[in-house]
Amino acid sequence: MKLSGLLVFLSASLSFAAPSDPPNVVLVMADDQGWGDMAYNGHPQVKTPHFDAMAREGIRFDQFHAAAPVCSPTRGSVMTGRTPNRFGCFSWGHTLRPQEVTIGEVMQKAGYRTGHFGKWHLGSVQKASPVSPGASGFDRWVSAPNFFDLDPILSDQGRAVQFQGDSSDITADLALKFIRQCAEKDQRFLAVVWFGSPHSPHKALDADRDLYADQPKNVRDFYGEITAIDRAFGRIREELKKLDLRDETVLWYCSDNGALPKIGSSGGRRGNKGKIYEGGLLVPSLLEWPAQFKEPKVITTPCVTSDILPTIADITGAAIGHQMPLDGQSLLPVLESDSDKRSKPIGFWEAGKGGISTPSDKWMADLLADQAKGIEPSEPARLMPDAGKIGEPVSLTSFAGHSAWLEWPWKLHRIEKKGEVEWELYNLATDANEEHILIAEQPERFAAMRAALENWLESVARSLNGEDYR
């Protein structure tokens, strides 16, 4: 496929007329909550009453995927609508590129006030960094460089501040203050609310932990953190109602990757966090916009976090601007119909590159201490001044690691190690656990999907090489 044709294929189709009075947007994300870590998805112990209520009353996505099986890349996909390898966000601790167009920037240009609260993990949270939340389209931000737990130190627009309490409650408090301020000024807003839980080490409040007294200690803390997220999310949802904003607000929840090994639940699917199999990619997701979608609905169409930006742009009428290839699509046609088809497949690529250490607790404690002395740390590892640098060109024919192409109900895996490539083809409708390889039974389908996946991988490599910025 020629690149020009591929650009057309990957670009979002923003064809729906935006409402004359566009809604507010609140995007909420958990850190390491698997698909099965919800009571409404059948978990036998964990208590999630607020999520359960929204699953009954709003829109429930049963086939919603993270764009990557670990945190930073998926968060980058929400910011850009693009698969994260396009901008070099290969694994945890890798950053955005400043050249990318973010959802914050898109919504700013559409007249929205934008806020980020909680885990960032796409760059620095120091004010001078080119990949801080402030440099990435957020007017107001109180953020952490990575996951954070009880009594965290967070960066308030670059100034370290000590907080007390549960991290999810704190994150919700910060977001709600921003929302109230916007409501007082009748200002449309985008609030990105990214919890630092239930990432390890699990440290729940006593009251949340005690709900699971019959479980082992580590499990009590893990479940307690999920219950804290549920409570914090419920407070956001309730406050929108009290402010008379619920009908005119798109509230969207998901997690950043699939289940943690051993302690988390994938709902029985193969794999877990870090894996391209469904257990590492499938996440819980809920959405409501009562003014537009008055009846509850369950969506079984495969969706992905890269869909969030084009969907929000479609809903609000915001212009994305410089149209680099998008991997996501607007989900409005899916939300407004009974079709289980999406307009294009979903690609995944875990390139086998390691993560980059981002010790949030240490960095924030250092920042607090240094700023008290009038010092601003300037180490490159913390400021990340070279985040926009394009490295040596990568191959357009060799794609190391594990990639996959999801064209429902078929999912093709490509696994390249030391130049050798193995293929696996599964029918997820009949084999959700990805156990029975069907290449021999589906030679024509395999050939077509193989060509599509390799074309997509080439386009991702071209983006990584900087071709989108020329």
C-alpha positions in Angstrom: 0.0 0.0 0.0 1.4 3.4 -0.9 1.8 5.9 1.9 -0.7 8.3 0.5 -3.3 5.6 0.5 -2.4 4.6 4.0 -2.8 8.2 5.3 -6.3 8.2 4.0 -6.9 4.8 5.5 -5.6 5.8 8.9 -7.1 9.3 9.1 -10.2 9.8 11.3 -13.4 10.4 9.5 -15.0 13.3 11.5 -18.2 13.4 9.5 -20.9 13.9 12.2 -22.2 17.4 12.8 -21.2 18.7 16.2 -23.8 20.0 18.6 -24.4 23.7 18.7 -23.6 23.6 22.4 -20.8 21.0 22.7 -20.4 19.0 25.9 -17.7 19.1 28.6 -15.4 16.1 28.6 -14.0 14.2 31.6 -11.6 11.4 30.7 -10.8 9.1 33.7 -8.2 6.3 33.7 -7.0 3.7 36.2 -3.4 2.3 36.4 -3.2 -1.5 36.0 -6.9 -2.4 36.4 -7.7 -5.5 34.3 -10.9 -6.2 32.5 -12.0 -8.6 35.2 -11.2 -6.3 38.1 -14.8 -5.1 38.2 -17.8 -6.5 40.0 -20.0 -5.8 37.0 -17.6 -8.0 34.9 -18.1 -10.9 37.3 -15.4 -10.4 39.9 -16.5 -12.4 43.0 -14.9 -10.3 45.7 -14.0 -6.7 44.6 -16.6 -4.0 45.4 -17.2 -1.4 42.7 -20.8 -0.1 43.3 -20.3 3.2 41.4 -18.9 1.5 38.4 -21.6 -1.1 38.6 -24.2 1.7 38.6 -22.8 3.3 35.5 -22.5 0.0 33.7 -26.2 -0.4 34.2 -27.2 3.1 33.4 -24.7 4.2 30.7 -22.7 2.7 27.9 -20.6 -0.4 28.7 -17.8 -1.4 26.3 -17.1 -5.2 26.5 -14.3 -5.2 23.9 -12.3 -2.1 24.8 -8.6 -2.4 24.4 -5.6 -0.4 25.6 -3.4 0.6 22.6 -0.4 -1.1 24.4 0.0 -3.6 27.2 1.7 -1.1 29.5 1.0 2.3 30.8 2.9 5.2 29.1 2.2 4.1 25.6 -1.5 3.7 26.2 -1.6 7.2 27.8 0.2 8.5 24.7 -2.5 6.9 22.5 -5.2 8.8 24.4 -3.2 12.1 24.0 -2.7 11.6 20.2 -5.2 9.2 18.7 -2.1 7.3 17.4 -0.4 4.0 18.2 2.4 4.9 20.5 5.3 3.5 18.5 4.7 6.2 16.0 6.2 8.7 18.4 8.7 6.4 20.1 6.7 5.8 23.3 7.6 2.1 23.3 7.2 1.2 27.0 6.8 2.6 30.4 8.8 5.8 31.1 9.1 6.7 27.4 7.7 10.1 26.5 5.5 12.0 24.1 7.3 13.9 21.4 6.6 17.7 21.5 5.8 17.5 17.8 2.7 15.5 18.5 -0.8 17.1 18.5 -2.4 16.3 21.8 -6.0 16.2 22.9 -5.2 19.1 25.3 -4.0 21.2 22.4 -7.0 20.3 20.2 -9.5 21.2 22.9 -7.6 24.4 23.8 -8.0 25.6 20.2 -11.7 24.7 20.4 -12.1 27.1 23.3 -12.1 24.6 26.2 -10.2 25.1 29.4 -8.0 22.0 29.9 -6.8 20.3 33.0 -4.7 17.2 33.9 -4.7 15.6 37.3 -2.9 12.6 38.6 -0.4 10.3 36.8 1.3 11.7 33.8 4.1 9.3 32.9 4.6 10.9 29.4 7.4 13.2 30.4 8.5 15.4 33.1 6.4 17.3 35.6 8.9 20.2 35.9 7.7 23.4 34.4 10.7 23.8 32.1 10.3 20.4 30.3 9.1 20.3 26.7 6.9 17.3 27.7 5.3 18.4 30.9 1.4 18.5 31.0 1.7 22.3 30.6 3.8 22.0 27.4 1.3 19.4 26.1 -1.9 21.4 26.1 -3.1 21.7 29.7 -3.9 25.0 31.2 -4.2 23.6 34.8 -2.3 20.6 36.0 -1.4 18.9 39.2 0.5 15.8 38.2 3.0 13.0 39.1 5.7 11.7 36.9 4.6 8.1 37.5 2.2 6.1 39.8 1.7 7.5 43.3 0.1 6.3 46.5 -0.9 7.4 50.0 0.2 11.0 51.0 1.8 11.8 47.7 3.9 14.8 46.6 2.5 16.1 43.3 3.7 18.8 40.9 1.3 21.8 40.9 2.2 23.5 37.7 5.9 22.6 38.4 5.8 23.4 42.1 6.1 20.3 44.4 3.3 20.1 47.0 2.8 17.6 49.8 -0.8 16.1 50.0 -2.4 13.9 52.6 -4.7 11.0 52.0 -5.6 8.3 49.5 -4.2 9.1 46.0 -7.5 8.5 44.2 -9.4 10.8 46.6 -6.7 13.5 46.2 -6.9 13.2 42.4 -10.7 13.5 42.4 -10.5 16.5 44.7 -8.2 18.3 42.4 -10.3 17.5 39.3 -13.5 18.6 41.1 -12.0 21.9 42.1 -11.1 22.5 38.5 -14.6 21.5 37.3 -16.3 23.7 39.8 -14.2 26.7 38.8 -15.1 26.1 35.2 -18.8 25.7 36.1 -18.8 29.1 37.9 -17.5 30.8 34.8 -19.7 28.8 32.4 -16.5 27.6 30.8 -16.4 24.4 28.7 -13.7 22.1 30.0 -11.7 19.0 29.3 -10.6 17.3 32.6 -8.1 14.4 32.2 -8.2 12.5 35.5 -5.6 9.7 35.7 -5.4 7.7 39.0 -2.2 6.2 40.2 -3.9 3.1 41.4 -4.2 0.1 41.6 -0.5 0.0 40.5 1.9 -1.7 42.9 2.9 -1.3 45.7 -0.6 -1.6 46.9 -1.3 0.6 49.9 -5.0 1.1 50.7 -6.6 3.1 53.5 -7.6 1.0 56.5 -11.3 1.4 55.8 -10.9 0.2 52.2 -8.6 -2.7 53.2 -11.0 -3.8 55.9 -13.7 -4.5 53.4 -11.7 -7.5 52.4 -10.6 -8.9 55.8 -11.0 -12.5 54.6 -8.3 -12.0 51.9 -4.5 -12.2 52.1 -2.9 -8.8 53.0 -1.6 -8.0 49.5 -5.0 -8.8 48.0 -6.8 -6.7 50.7 -4.7 -3.7 49.6 -5.1 -4.3 45.9 -8.9 -4.7 46.2 -9.0 -1.7 48.6 -7.3 0.5 46.0 -9.9 -0.5 43.4 -12.7 0.4 45.8 -11.0 3.7 46.5 -11.0 4.4 42.7 -14.6 3.4 42.6 -15.5 5.9 45.4 -13.5 8.7 43.8 -15.1 8.1 40.4 -18.5 8.0 42.0 -17.8 11.4 43.6 -16.9 12.9 40.2 -20.1 11.5 38.7 -22.2 12.8 41.6 -20.7 16.2 41.5 -21.4 16.6 37.8 -25.0 15.9 38.7 -25.0 18.4 41.6 -23.5 21.1 39.3 -26.2 20.4 36.7 -23.5 19.3 34.3 -24.1 15.6 34.0 -26.4 15.8 30.9 -23.9 18.0 29.0 -20.7 16.1 29.9 -19.1 13.2 28.3 -17.7 11.0 31.1 -15.4 8.2 29.9 -13.6 5.7 32.0 -11.0 3.0 31.1 -7.7 1.4 32.3 -4.3 1.8 30.7 -3.5 -1.9 30.3 -4.7 -5.4 31.0 -4.6 -7.3 34.3 -1.6 -7.6 36.6 -0.2 -11.1 36.8 -1.3 -13.3 39.7 -3.3 -10.7 41.6 -5.4 -9.1 38.8 -8.2 -10.6 36.7 -8.2 -10.8 32.9 -11.6 -12.4 32.9 -10.0 -15.7 32.0 -8.3 -14.5 28.9 -4.8 -15.4 27.9 -1.9 -13.1 29.0 -1.7 -10.2 31.3 0.0 -6.8 31.6 2.9 -6.6 29.1 1.4 -9.1 26.7 -0.2 -8.6 23.3 -2.7 -11.3 24.0 -6.2 -10.2 25.1 -5.5 -10.5 28.8 -2.8 -7.8 28.4 -4.9 -5.4 26.3 -8.6 -5.8 27.2 -9.7 -3.3 29.8 -12.9 -2.1 31.5 -14.5 0.9 29.9 -17.7 2.9 30.5 -19.1 6.1 28.9 -22.1 8.3 29.5 -23.4 11.4 27.8 -27.0 11.5 29.0 -28.1 14.4 26.7 -27.2 12.3 23.7 -27.5 8.7 24.9 -30.5 8.3 27.2 -30.7 4.5 27.3 -28.2 2.1 28.6 -26.3 0.1 26.0 -23.6 -2.6 25.8 -21.1 -2.3 22.9 -19.4 -5.4 21.7 -17.5 -3.8 18.9 -13.7 -3.8 19.4 -12.5 -0.4 20.4 -9.2 1.0 21.5 -7.8 4.0 23.5 -6.6 5.5 20.3 -10.3 6.1 19.4 -10.7 8.5 22.3 -9.3 11.6 20.6 -11.1 11.3 17.3 -14.3 10.5 19.1 -14.1 13.6 21.3 -13.1 15.7 18.3 -16.2 14.4 16.5 -18.5 15.0 19.4 -17.3 18.5 20.1 -16.5 19.7 16.6 -12.9 20.4 17.6 -10.4 20.4 14.7 -7.4 18.1 15.1 -5.3 20.4 12.9 -2.2 19.0 11.2 -3.5 15.7 10.1 -0.9 13.1 10.9 -2.0 9.5 10.5 -4.5 8.5 13.2 -4.9 4.9 14.2 -8.1 5.5 16.1 -11.5 6.3 14.7 -14.5 8.2 15.9 -16.8 5.8 17.7 -19.9 8.0 17.2 -21.2 5.7 14.4 -20.8 2.7 16.8 -22.4 4.6 19.7 -25.4 5.7 17.6 -26.1 2.4 15.8 -26.5 -1.3 16.6 -23.7 -2.3 14.3 -20.9 -4.4 15.7 -18.5 -3.4 12.9 -15.8 -0.7 13.1 -14.5 1.0 9.9 -10.9 -0.2 10.2 -9.0 -2.8 12.1 -6.8 -2.2 15.2 -3.1 -2.7 15.2 -0.8 -3.4 18.2 3.0 -3.5 18.4 5.1 -4.3 21.4 8.6 -3.8 20.1 10.4 -5.5 22.9 12.2 -2.3 24.1 12.7 -1.9 27.8 11.1 0.7 30.0 12.8 3.8 31.5 13.0 4.2 35.2 10.7 7.0 36.5 10.9 6.9 40.3 8.1 9.3 41.1 8.4 9.2 44.9 12.1 10.0 44.9 11.9 12.6 42.2 9.1 14.4 43.8 10.7 14.3 47.3 13.9 15.7 45.8 11.9 18.4 43.9 10.1 19.4 47.2 13.4 19.6 49.1 15.3 21.4 46.3 12.6 24.0 45.7 12.5 24.7 49.4 16.1 25.7 49.0 15.4 27.8 45.9 16.9 25.2 43.6 15.3 23.7 40.5 16.7 20.3 39.5 18.0 20.3 35.9 19.2 16.8 35.3 18.3 15.7 31.7 16.7 12.5 33.0 14.2 14.6 34.9 13.6 17.5 32.4 13.8 15.3 29.3 14.9 18.1 27.0 15.6 15.8 24.0 12.1 14.2 23.9 11.6 15.5 20.4 14.8 14.2 19.0 14.4 11.7 16.1 16.8 8.9 16.3 18.5 6.8 13.6 16.0 5.6 11.0 14.5 2.2 11.8 13.9 -0.6 9.2 10.8 -0.5 7.1 10.9 -4.2 6.5 11.9 -5.8 9.9 9.6 -5.2 12.9 11.0 -6.8 16.0 8.8 -7.8 18.9 5.2 -8.9 19.0 2.5 -7.2 16.9 -1.1 -8.0 16.1 -3.9 -7.1 13.8 -7.5 -7.2 15.1 -10.1 -7.5 12.4 -13.1 -8.8 14.4 -13.5 -11.6 15.1 -10.0 -12.5 13.7 -6.8 -11.6 15.4 -3.4 -12.2 13.7 -0.2 -12.2 15.7 3.2 -11.6 14.3 6.2 -12.5 16.6 9.6 -11.6 15.3 12.7 -12.7 17.3 16.3 -12.4 15.9 14.9 -12.0 12.3 12.7 -15.1 12.5 8.9 -14.5 12.3 6.1 -16.7 13.7 2.4 -16.2 13.0 -0.7 -17.1 14.9 -4.3 -16.6 13.8 -7.3 -16.9 16.2 -11.0 -16.4 15.9 -11.9 -14.5 19.1 -15.6 -15.1 18.7 -15.1 -18.9 19.3 -11.7 -18.8 21.0 -11.5 -15.9 23.4 -8.4 -17.4 25.1 -6.4 -17.5 21.8 -5.5 -21.2 22.0 -6.3 -22.6 18.5 -4.2 -21.4 15.6 -6.2 -21.4 12.4 -3.7 -20.4 9.7 -4.0 -23.7 7.9 -7.8 -23.5 7.8 -7.8 -19.8 6.7 -5.0 -19.4 4.1 -6.7 -16.6 2.2 -7.7 -14.7 5.3 -4.2 -15.1 6.7 -2.6 -13.7 3.5 -4.8 -10.7 3.5 -4.4 -9.9 7.2 -0.6 -10.5 6.9 -0.3 -7.9 4.1 -2.5 -5.4 6.0 -0.5 -5.8 9.2 2.9 -5.4 7.5 1.6 -2.3 5.6 0.6 -0.8 8.9 3.9 -1.7 10.6 5.7 0.0 7.8 3.6 3.1 8.2 4.3 3.1 12.0 8.0 2.8 11.3 7.8 5.8 8.9 6.2 7.9 11.6 8.8 6.8 14.0 11.4 8.0 11.6 9.9 11.5 11.6 8.1 11.5 8.2 4.9 12.9 9.8 6.6 16.1 10.9 7.9 17.1 7.5 
